[in-house]
């Protein structure tokens, strides 16, 4: 006598696995975060930085402070800008980099001083609130393609004013300028450097151009990193929860 057993149930047919929409959101966040971070970092690393060691710009930039500088494509250098330039531009064997303020550009006549001991550019007296110390007497006609620079410590700065009788008249060629200072700080934190209006207030053309690139670059990179971390944490949490559910389902006893 044979005993009949019920036939085994047919194997379950699984449909195609669908990619969870929540998982897709986290993947998109990670990708967007990576792109935004890269964009910010490219902006950050398009600038250079250097530690100021001398005291020529004291009260404006203290010795030991780090400045961030660079030249954007097509950027012009204006009166009042702080520039970092090759010290060899003075032509006396000096090496390294200098940080000084542009007080005249190509074609300008610059001299010191008026009755109030202020410099004059093209006959206009300039009130410079950042400048300290006794001014020295000088006169220069700046050649095209060059700038005339001075330290804000007018009594203790090795700058163009002391070289007006030398070849080149103390002017610094634009080809020797590494960049315009836009901020102070370091790789992770910067403070935008304020632009001066001393020369435009005197009626001279050429407004200085505040450059927020170092600040916005770091903000962009930080925001992108935040997006990436949110997406990564969400993706990881979703995968872990999904794996946990599958393990519980696999460990559950069969239903008879």
Phi, psi and omega in degrees: 000127178262147181255128181275131175250146179296145181294146179293141179294147179295148179298141180293137179264118181268136176283174179296139181288133181262142179283118183302137182296327179294321178297320180298321179298315181293324177296317178297319178299318178297315181295317179296319179298320180296318180294315181295319178298315180298320179298315179296318181293323177299321177294315181301313185276002172279354177252162175242166177220155180208148177272129179280126182254331182273173182252013183297334181248018181305147187084336173256308174229116184283149174303135183094350179276146180262134177245150179250131184217160178178167176240118175283156181299126179081002182289137176262152176261128185247164173300136181097342179293145170267126184236148172256127184220164180288124183299337180292350179298337178283349172070023180239028176083005180287151179233162178100202182235142175248149172242116179213172184259136175285121178248355175198151180240177184308130180094346181283152165252123183234139183206168176219129014212172171274187184296338178262015178063037175255150175289158177235133177239119183053039176084357182257130178284137184248121174273109184251097183293341182273344185276136178227158177093161182290133179279150174259150182282133178198165172214139178209146170251116187279126179288159177300150178072024181214168175228155178249125190239155177211149174282154178288339170274087188294342178265359185210052181222131178269095190221195184298329186301329183274002186235020183294339179262005179264165176305131183092350176064021179084356182286153179251122179298142178299334179291343179267357182274123179279328181171172178260134179290127180243344183198165169242154180139206183224195183298328187259336184217134178222158174236125183298137182277130182288140177274148179266150176246014185303320185279321177289330176297332179277357178098010178272144179284167175097079180285134177297151185250102176301134182244109181267009183307310180299325180287309182294328178298316179290322177296317180297314180297320179294318179295319178296319178297323177296317177299315181298316181294322177298313180296319181294315180296318179295318179297315180297316179297320180295316180296318180296316179296319180295319179294323178296318179296321180293321178295319178296320180295322182288328182275351181291139178293149180294147179266124181259000000 
